[in-house]
Amino acid sequence: MEVIQLWQNGAPNENGLTGEETQLENGRIGNITKPAITVYHPEKPNGIVIIMCPGGGYFRLAPNHEGFDMNKWFTSLGVTYAVLKYRMPNGHPEVPVSDAEQAIRIFRQHAAEWKINPNRIGIMGASAGGHLASTISTQPSSKDVQPDFQILLYPVISYLNSLHSSLLGENPSEELRIKYSSELQVTENTAPAFIAVSSNDNLVLNCISYYLTLIENNVSATLHIYPTGGHGWGYNDDFYYKREWTQELEKWLRTFQ
């Protein structure tokens, strides 16, 4: 395991937050000002990379069950796995996006050293982290930071009806709400997707429209809807369908080897 700071010479943008990082309940983190990736290297790398973006409503992170707890499982599959500690937007949506893109950039720069395939780098996210993953999958700022696949667990997808959010701030314009509604930003170049959600999770069922738009644009995608579970299950053992989603994801990842 190694921890790498994303911006050795300072980040290219600011979110207006200052002070020290705060430790919150159940291992959650707030007020992140020093973004980083925690990288876990498998004994026998298969070339695949997964960068996980934990959720937390874009005002904090839940890096344990939506991050660190998955490292042994992924590395046992040969996957080089990383957990992204990204900065909160605080009304500046470009801030977490730039952190996620920088994480992809770092992996491509270290491809030979870490024995990874620079064309097998995926972005993964849960809840708000799923929105971040879908954003850079649909709207990468350049080809060198475009992920090769996306894995979304109960992702927030749309901000069309948002009048206030930690991501967009107070009373965002319609143009901004459209820009950060991923179901409206899909193109034929969007990364292939694995999506998992519970049918009783009313917060994020708009991921179904995202899936349909992917299919309409001839983007390879798979959607798994489980009958119960609600929101925020991550890698928790008490999620009844943990075995199902992990087995399905493991099979899906084999298509990238």
C-alpha positions as CSV (number, residue, x, y, z in Angstrom):
1,M,0.0,0.0,0.0
2,E,1.2,3.5,-0.7
3,V,-0.4,6.9,-0.4
4,I,0.3,9.4,-3.2
5,Q,-0.6,13.1,-3.0
6,L,-2.5,14.2,-6.2
7,W,-1.0,17.6,-6.6
8,Q,2.6,17.8,-5.6
9,N,2.9,21.4,-6.7
10,G,-0.5,22.6,-5.7
11,A,-3.9,22.0,-7.2
12,P,-5.0,24.0,-10.3
13,N,-8.3,25.1,-8.6
14,E,-9.8,25.9,-5.2
15,N,-13.0,25.2,-3.4
16,G,-12.8,27.9,-0.8
17,L,-12.4,25.4,2.1
18,T,-9.5,25.9,4.5
19,G,-8.3,24.4,7.8
20,E,-7.6,20.8,8.7
21,E,-9.3,17.7,7.6
22,T,-11.9,16.5,10.0
23,Q,-12.7,13.0,11.3
24,L,-16.4,12.3,11.5
25,E,-18.6,9.5,12.7
26,N,-18.0,5.9,11.4
27,G,-14.7,6.8,9.8
28,R,-16.1,9.4,7.5
29,I,-13.9,12.4,6.5
30,G,-14.7,16.0,6.0
31,N,-13.0,19.3,4.9
32,I,-10.6,17.5,2.6
33,T,-7.9,20.0,1.4
34,K,-5.1,17.5,0.5
35,P,-6.5,15.0,-2.0
36,A,-4.6,11.7,-2.4
37,I,-4.9,8.1,-3.7
38,T,-4.2,5.1,-1.5
39,V,-2.9,2.4,-3.9
40,Y,-3.0,-1.3,-3.3
41,H,-0.8,-3.5,-5.5
42,P,-1.7,-7.1,-6.1
43,E,1.0,-9.9,-5.9
44,K,0.1,-10.9,-9.5
45,P,-1.2,-7.8,-11.4
46,N,-3.5,-8.6,-14.3
47,G,-3.1,-5.1,-15.8
48,I,-6.5,-3.8,-14.6
49,V,-6.8,-0.7,-12.5
50,I,-9.9,0.4,-10.5
51,I,-9.9,3.8,-8.8
52,M,-12.7,4.0,-6.2
53,C,-14.5,7.2,-5.4
54,P,-16.4,6.9,-2.1
55,G,-19.7,8.6,-1.6
56,G,-20.8,11.1,1.0
57,G,-23.1,13.6,-0.6
58,Y,-20.2,15.8,-1.9
59,F,-19.7,17.2,1.6
60,R,-17.8,14.3,3.2
61,L,-16.4,10.9,2.3
62,A,-17.2,7.4,3.5
63,P,-13.9,5.8,2.6
64,N,-14.3,2.5,4.6
65,H,-17.2,0.5,3.3
66,E,-17.1,2.5,0.0
67,G,-13.4,2.2,-0.3
68,F,-10.7,0.7,1.8
69,D,-12.7,-2.4,2.7
70,M,-12.7,-3.6,-0.9
71,N,-8.9,-3.7,-1.3
72,K,-8.2,-7.4,-0.4
73,W,-11.0,-8.6,-2.7
74,F,-9.9,-6.6,-5.7
75,T,-6.2,-7.4,-5.2
76,S,-7.0,-11.1,-4.9
77,L,-8.4,-10.8,-8.4
78,G,-5.1,-9.3,-9.6
79,V,-6.6,-5.8,-9.8
80,T,-4.4,-2.8,-8.9
81,Y,-6.9,-0.9,-6.6
82,A,-6.9,2.6,-5.4
83,V,-9.2,4.7,-3.1
84,L,-9.5,8.4,-4.1
85,K,-9.7,11.0,-1.4
86,Y,-11.1,13.9,-3.4
87,R,-11.8,17.4,-2.4
88,M,-15.3,18.5,-1.7
89,P,-16.8,20.9,-4.4
90,N,-18.4,23.4,-2.0
91,G,-20.2,24.7,-5.0
92,H,-17.2,24.3,-7.4
93,P,-18.0,21.1,-9.3
94,E,-14.8,21.2,-11.3
95,V,-12.7,20.6,-8.1
96,P,-13.6,16.8,-7.5
97,V,-13.6,16.3,-11.3
98,S,-10.0,17.5,-11.6
99,D,-8.9,15.3,-8.7
100,A,-10.4,12.2,-10.3
101,E,-8.8,13.0,-13.6
102,Q,-5.4,13.5,-11.9
103,A,-5.7,10.1,-10.3
104,I,-6.2,8.5,-13.8
105,R,-3.3,10.6,-15.1
106,I,-1.0,9.3,-12.3
107,F,-1.8,5.7,-13.1
108,R,-1.1,6.1,-16.8
109,Q,2.2,7.8,-15.9
110,H,3.2,4.8,-13.7
111,A,1.9,2.1,-16.0
112,A,5.2,0.4,-16.7
113,E,6.5,0.6,-13.1
114,W,3.3,-0.8,-11.6
115,K,2.8,-3.4,-14.4
116,I,-0.6,-2.1,-15.4
117,N,-2.2,-1.7,-18.8
118,P,-2.7,2.0,-19.5
119,N,-5.8,1.1,-21.6
120,R,-7.4,-0.9,-18.7
121,I,-7.9,1.9,-16.1
122,G,-11.4,2.1,-14.7
123,I,-13.2,4.5,-12.4
124,M,-15.6,3.3,-9.8
125,G,-17.9,5.2,-7.4
126,A,-20.7,4.9,-4.9
127,S,-23.6,7.4,-4.5
128,A,-22.0,10.9,-5.0
129,G,-18.8,9.1,-5.9
130,G,-20.8,7.3,-8.6
131,H,-21.8,10.7,-10.0
132,L,-18.2,11.7,-10.1
133,A,-17.3,8.5,-11.9
134,S,-20.1,9.0,-14.4
135,T,-19.1,12.6,-15.0
136,I,-15.5,11.9,-16.1
137,S,-16.8,8.8,-18.0
138,T,-19.1,11.0,-20.1
139,Q,-17.2,14.3,-20.1
140,P,-13.4,13.8,-19.7
141,S,-11.4,17.0,-20.2
142,S,-9.0,15.2,-22.6
143,K,-8.3,11.7,-23.9
144,D,-5.4,11.0,-21.5
145,V,-7.8,11.2,-18.5
146,Q,-10.7,9.2,-20.0
147,P,-11.4,6.0,-18.1
148,D,-11.6,2.8,-20.0
149,F,-14.7,1.6,-18.0
150,Q,-16.9,2.7,-15.2
151,I,-18.4,0.9,-12.2
152,L,-21.3,2.6,-10.5
153,L,-22.9,1.5,-7.2
154,Y,-26.2,3.3,-6.5
155,P,-24.9,6.4,-8.3
156,V,-26.4,9.8,-8.2
157,I,-26.8,10.6,-11.9
158,S,-29.0,13.7,-12.4
159,Y,-29.1,17.2,-11.1
160,L,-31.9,18.4,-13.4
161,N,-34.2,19.1,-10.4
162,S,-31.5,20.4,-8.0
163,L,-32.1,23.9,-6.6
164,H,-29.3,23.4,-4.0
165,S,-26.5,21.0,-3.6
166,S,-23.0,20.7,-2.3
167,L,-21.9,20.1,-5.8
168,L,-23.5,23.0,-7.7
169,G,-24.2,25.5,-4.9
170,E,-27.3,27.7,-4.3
171,N,-29.7,28.1,-7.2
172,P,-27.5,26.7,-10.0
173,S,-28.3,27.7,-13.6
174,E,-30.2,25.3,-15.9
175,E,-27.0,25.1,-18.0
176,L,-25.0,23.9,-15.0
177,R,-27.7,21.4,-14.0
178,I,-27.7,19.9,-17.5
179,K,-23.9,19.8,-17.6
180,Y,-23.8,17.7,-14.5
181,S,-26.7,15.4,-15.3
182,S,-24.8,12.4,-16.8
183,E,-27.8,10.9,-18.5
184,L,-27.8,14.0,-20.8
185,Q,-24.0,13.8,-21.5
186,V,-23.7,10.2,-22.9
187,T,-22.0,9.9,-26.3
188,E,-20.8,6.9,-28.3
189,N,-17.3,7.5,-26.7
190,T,-18.6,7.0,-23.1
191,A,-16.8,4.3,-21.1
192,P,-18.5,0.9,-20.8
193,A,-20.5,0.6,-17.6
194,F,-21.4,-1.8,-14.8
195,I,-24.3,-0.4,-12.7
196,A,-25.8,-1.9,-9.5
197,V,-28.7,-0.4,-7.5
198,S,-31.5,-1.5,-5.2
199,S,-35.1,-1.1,-6.4
200,N,-36.1,0.5,-3.1
201,D,-33.5,3.2,-3.4
202,N,-35.6,6.2,-4.5
203,L,-32.6,8.5,-4.3
204,V,-30.8,7.2,-7.4
205,L,-33.3,5.3,-9.7
206,N,-32.5,7.8,-12.4
207,C,-29.5,5.6,-13.1
208,I,-32.0,3.5,-15.1
209,S,-32.3,6.3,-17.6
210,Y,-28.5,6.6,-17.7
211,Y,-28.3,2.9,-18.6
212,L,-30.9,3.3,-21.3
213,T,-29.1,6.2,-22.8
214,L,-25.9,4.2,-22.8
215,I,-27.6,1.5,-24.8
216,E,-29.1,4.0,-27.2
217,N,-25.6,5.3,-27.9
218,N,-24.2,1.7,-28.5
219,V,-22.2,1.8,-25.3
220,S,-21.7,-1.6,-23.6
221,A,-23.5,-1.5,-20.3
222,T,-25.0,-3.9,-17.7
223,L,-27.5,-3.0,-15.0
224,H,-28.2,-5.0,-11.9
225,I,-31.3,-4.1,-9.8
226,Y,-31.7,-5.9,-6.5
227,P,-35.1,-5.9,-4.8
228,T,-34.0,-4.7,-1.4
229,G,-31.0,-3.0,0.2
230,G,-31.8,0.7,0.0
231,H,-28.9,3.2,-0.3
232,G,-25.3,3.1,0.9
233,W,-24.6,-0.7,1.2
234,G,-21.1,-0.6,-0.3
235,Y,-19.0,-3.6,0.7
236,N,-21.1,-4.2,3.8
237,D,-21.7,-7.9,4.7
238,D,-25.3,-7.1,5.8
239,F,-26.3,-6.3,2.2
240,Y,-28.3,-9.4,1.3
241,Y,-27.1,-9.3,-2.3
242,K,-23.4,-8.7,-1.7
243,R,-22.4,-12.1,-3.1
244,E,-24.5,-11.4,-6.3
245,W,-23.1,-8.0,-7.1
246,T,-19.5,-9.0,-6.4
247,Q,-19.7,-12.2,-8.4
248,E,-21.3,-10.3,-11.3
249,L,-18.7,-7.6,-11.2
250,E,-15.9,-10.2,-11.1
251,K,-17.3,-11.9,-14.2
252,W,-17.7,-8.5,-16.0
253,L,-14.1,-7.5,-15.3
254,R,-12.8,-10.6,-17.0
255,T,-13.9,-9.1,-20.3
256,F,-11.2,-6.5,-19.9
257,Q,-8.3,-9.0,-19.4
